[in-house]
Structure formats: C-alpha cells, structure tokens
C-alpha cells in the first residue's frame, strides 16, 4: 500500500506515497456492513459510515477511514469498493473523494464543506440534492455508487 496518514484538509488525511495514474487502484475499502437500524443501535452518527447500498453502510477501516472530502476529488470509489485515481495524483498529494458520490438517504444529513477548491459547493449532501451540473460532473468524471444510479432511474420523472 502506497499511502500514509497525516494531518490533512480536515483533521487526519490520506496521502500518496508515490504517484498514481488515472484509473489506478489506490487502496481497497473494507469493514463490517450494517443496516441503518443496526448503526442506530450501536451508536454511529449519520454521515460517518460509508453508504454502499440503500440501507447498507460500511464502517470503513484504516486507511480509508481517514480519506477527506473534496468537491473536486482526485479519487473515486468503484462498484467493487476500491479507491481509484480519477486523475493523475502526485506523490505527497492528499487523496480525497466526494462524499456525495456515495450518499442517497432520506435523513437529509448534510455537512459544511471546507475543501476550498474552485468547484466547492459549500455543503456536502445527498447526490440527489446536488445541482444537476454537479451531478453530471460526478457521473462523468468521478463515478457514483451504482445503487444511486439505480435508485434515481427508478424514481418517477416528476419526483
């Protein structure tokens, strides 16, 4: 594994020990999977676990647990739960993904964004609440969890 954990954009972050090319796998993502009700019982706050399907959440392990959000990420999550480079990443660069690319919930959890990139939306929120241009950017350039695409395709056109 060619990443290390150090102070980042927001607390601790994950950094590249070496350069990565676009499409290259950085790390695998692993951890126990729970339903929302199970998370409530064990006391995890909304927004912390990684949503991997409708009502399925992963309590991710290190080093991925330290990956910060960016509205202009250099990493994205594949359907088989790998963090990959969505553009070239230099050695020493912090590796971030867009949290909204994995979020589609009914609880309307949001978080202020402090990424300070040119694409910064100011708020992290569910994918379906993003402006259409931001949704299109994530779909075309970063990747969005398949359950989000399936769920949105199943919604009535006026929903």
Buried (B, 14 or more C-beta within 10 A) or exposed (E): EEBEBEEBBBEBBBBBEEBBEEEEEBBEBEBEBBEBEBBEEEEBEBBEBBBBBBBBBBBBEEBBBBBBBBBBBBBBBBEEBBBBBBBEBEEEBBBBBBBBBBBBBEEEBBBEBEBEEEEEBEEBBBBBBBEEEBBEBBBEEBBBBEBBBEBBEEEEEEE
